[in-house]
Amino acid sequence: MTKPIVGGRPLKFENIKEMISRINKYFEETEAMEFTITGLCLSIGTNKQVLLDYQKRPGYKEIVEEAKLIVENSYELSLRNNGKAGDIFALKNFGWKDQQQIDHGITEKLADHSERLAAARNRKAKE
């Protein structure tokens, strides 16, 4: 029987509690309106890709998602209070969309309904 190959870069955080402690420290020491993903990564000593990699690890997923949600919330509050383009851009990186969606099916139904109303008016006018 062969032994499994163990290798790769060692984990940045030895356990979940260590990661939680570092994340909490960032949020405690930083003003709420200054939260950023990059700032979080710098504070905990990692980069965005490593943070995303931890999000895929069992047990860490919820922690990383909650931290990202706290940062997203700060951008949302800033947008409400200030309405800056930078906040809009940041929220788009969180998956928000700035677009209109038109349901053409409803538009066609409204056009059909308008035609029927016009035809009914024409019939009444002829009577």
C-alpha positions in Angstrom: 0.0 0.0 0.0 1.3 3.5 -0.9 1.2 6.4 1.5 -0.9 9.4 0.4 1.2 12.3 -0.7 0.9 15.2 1.7 2.2 18.5 0.5 1.4 21.9 -0.6 1.5 25.2 1.2 0.7 25.0 4.9 -2.6 26.5 6.0 -2.6 30.2 7.0 -4.8 29.5 9.9 -4.3 26.5 12.1 -7.9 26.4 13.1 -11.2 28.1 12.7 -10.9 30.0 16.1 -7.7 31.7 14.9 -9.4 32.9 11.8 -12.5 34.1 13.7 -10.2 36.0 16.1 -8.3 37.8 13.3 -11.5 38.7 11.5 -13.1 40.0 14.6 -10.1 42.1 15.4 -10.3 43.7 11.9 -14.0 44.6 12.5 -13.3 45.9 16.0 -10.4 48.1 15.0 -11.8 49.5 11.8 -14.6 52.1 11.3 -17.7 50.5 9.9 -17.8 52.7 6.8 -14.2 51.8 6.1 -14.6 48.0 5.8 -13.2 46.5 2.6 -12.4 43.0 1.5 -8.8 44.1 0.8 -8.6 45.7 4.2 -9.8 42.5 5.8 -7.3 40.5 3.9 -4.4 42.8 4.8 -5.5 42.7 8.5 -5.6 38.9 8.7 -2.4 38.5 6.7 -3.6 37.0 3.5 -4.9 37.9 0.0 -8.3 37.8 -1.7 -7.6 34.5 -3.4 -6.6 32.7 -0.2 -9.7 34.1 1.5 -11.8 32.7 -1.3 -10.0 29.4 -1.0 -10.9 29.2 2.7 -14.5 29.9 1.8 -14.4 26.5 0.0 -13.1 24.7 3.0 -15.6 22.9 5.3 -16.1 24.9 8.5 -14.6 28.1 7.2 -17.3 28.7 4.5 -19.8 30.4 6.9 -17.1 32.5 8.6 -15.8 33.9 5.3 -19.3 34.5 3.9 -20.3 36.3 7.1 -17.2 38.5 7.0 -17.9 39.3 3.3 -21.5 40.1 4.1 -20.5 42.6 6.9 -18.2 44.3 4.3 -21.1 44.3 1.7 -23.4 45.8 4.3 -21.0 48.7 4.9 -21.0 49.5 1.2 -24.8 49.3 1.1 -25.2 51.7 4.1 -22.6 54.1 2.6 -24.6 54.0 -0.7 -27.8 54.9 1.1 -26.1 57.7 3.0 -23.8 59.1 0.3 -24.7 57.6 -3.0 -21.2 57.4 -4.3 -20.2 55.7 -7.6 -17.5 53.8 -5.7 -20.0 52.1 -3.5 -22.0 51.1 -6.5 -18.9 49.6 -8.2 -18.0 47.7 -5.0 -21.5 46.3 -4.7 -21.4 45.1 -8.3 -18.3 43.1 -7.2 -20.6 41.4 -4.7 -23.0 40.4 -7.4 -25.4 43.3 -7.4 -26.7 44.4 -10.8 -27.5 47.8 -12.1 -29.8 47.0 -15.0 -33.4 47.1 -16.0 -35.2 43.9 -17.0 -38.1 44.1 -19.4 -40.5 41.2 -19.6 -41.4 41.2 -23.3 -44.2 38.8 -22.7 -46.0 41.5 -20.6 -45.2 44.1 -23.2 -46.8 42.0 -25.9 -49.9 41.4 -23.8 -50.3 45.1 -23.1 -49.9 45.9 -26.8 -52.6 43.2 -27.6 -54.9 44.6 -25.0 -54.4 48.2 -26.3 -55.3 47.0 -29.8 -58.5 45.3 -28.5 -59.4 48.5 -26.6 -58.9 50.6 -29.8 -61.0 48.2 -31.8 -63.8 48.4 -29.3 -63.7 52.2 -29.3 -63.9 52.2 -33.1 -66.9 49.9 -33.0 -68.6 52.2 -30.5 -67.8 55.3 -32.5 -69.4 53.7 -35.6 -72.6 52.9 -33.8 
